[in-house]
């Protein structure tokens, strides 16, 4: 069977069972477990400090009424961060390269923020569709444009995360294939390509963390507009 570069994005199967569920549950094993002690070891301390820092950064743009979303946003950040980083390891699968999964995360949370705004402050939420001081002939056009931009937000969240991770994985696979192919032919060029691959891998680690943060940060900004 001939393999293509895009086969790495298909969910692996074991005995006919898709392993995407296992790959999504595995990051939970890296989170600190409840314990009777305040501080158990250095790893637990580091994890708690990281969770505290992430929560603090996500809550900065929100007012006090939005702090009840802290657990949801921090849990989503931890899920995306660990899933993206674990997907960079060899012989692993990255669920966040699947648009269906990213849309399943983005759409319900975006819809929850929208419904919350329509319930708590319907006038202000609907007022975002029409900027103040708009000329009368432009009102129907601007309402259509703002409505489309509002409805496209979850799609933009999912596509942004999928496209960035997919592009990075494809580029790593292309350069690694070129490195192995050039090794017996042009050793010097192969070594230079391997150095580029190392730098690209470091860049992808940064991209994996940044994209997880951007995904959750945009959700928190959408929440701030509706509370």
CORURSUL-V254625 format. One line per field, one symbol per residue. phi: phi as a letter, one per 20 degrees, with the letter a starting at -180 (. if undefined). psi: psi as a letter, one per 20 degrees, with the letter a starting at -180 (. if undefined). Layout:
phi: ???
psi: ???
This chain:
phi: .eedfeffeeffcclmdfeffffeefgffeefefbfefcebfffffffffffffffffegfeeffeffeffffffffffffffffffefflccdffeeffffffefffffffffffffeebffffffffcffnfggfegffffffffffffegffffffffffffffffffffffffffffegfecffffffffffffffffffffffffffffgffffffffffdc
psi: ppqrhihiiqpqqokjppjhghhhhhhhiiqpqpqhqgpgahghggghgggggggghhigiqahiiiijgggghghghggghgghhiiqqkrpohjiphgghhhhgghgghghghgghggmhggghhiioqqjpqghighghggghgghghighghgghggggghggggggghghhghghhigigngghhghhhghhghhgghhgggggghgggghghhhhhghhj.
